[in-house]
């Protein structure tokens, strides 16, 4: 007869199996700082506005981040005085 596993041990085993099988996707947010601003704020890509609450900021997947990195110089040229950064957000 096999020993009975506790519910916690079963959950732990399934969690470890899932983590070994899949890789966590990395996300990034676009941050911007205006000409007279002291700090960077995240951007809502759909509206093009800076947001205070990160809940409303757009998160970009790894594929979209690669495309956005290529477009950053164009963003800087189109918006003189503004500074843009891509930051990891988990």
N, C-alpha and C positions, 0 to 999 in steps of 0.2 A: 504494500500500500504506500502511495506517495504522500509525503507530508503535505498538509493543507497550508497554502500561503495565506497570509493575512491580506486584507483589502489594500492596505498601505503598500505592502511589498508588490502586489500585482500592479498598482498604479505606478509605482516607481519603475518597475521593469518596462512597462509600456511607454513611459515617458523617455527613458534612456534609449529604447529602440527607435522611437520617432526622431530623437535628436541625432542619432547616428545615421539615420536614413536620409534626412533632409537637411539642407543648409539654410541658415537664417538669411533672409533677404535684407540687404542694406538699403536704407532710404536716405535721401538727402533733401534739404530745404534750401531754397534760394533766399538769401538775405541781401538787403540793399540799405545803403546809407546815402541820404541826400546831401547836397552841397553844404548846407549849414547845420547838419545833424551831428550829434555827438556819438550816436550809437547805431548799430545795425538792427533792423527789424525784418522779420520774415515777410515773404510776399505771397499773396493770394494770386496765383497765375491767371485764374479766370477773369478777375476784375482788374488785375494789374496794380492793386493797392497794397500798401504796407499794412500789416495787421499787428495788433498788440498781443492778442491771444493766439498762441500757436495752434490751437484747435482749428482755426480758420485758414491756416497756411497750407499751401500745396506741398505734398510729399512726392518726390520723384523716385521711381525705381532705378535700379542700376542701369538698365538700358536707356531710360530717358535721361539719366544723369550724364551719361557719355555724350549724348546728342547736345545736351545743354552746355556742357563744357566747351564744345566746339563753337557754340553760339555766343559765349560770354564776351569775346572781343567785340562782336557786333552790338551787343547790348551796351557796352561801355561807349562805343562810338555814337550810338543813337541817342544816348542820354549823357551829355557832357556834364561833368561835375558829380555824377553819381558813381558810387562804387558798389560792385556786386560780388558776392561770395557764395559758394556752395558749401554747406556744412552738413555733416552726418547727423542724423536724428534717430537712428536706431531702427 
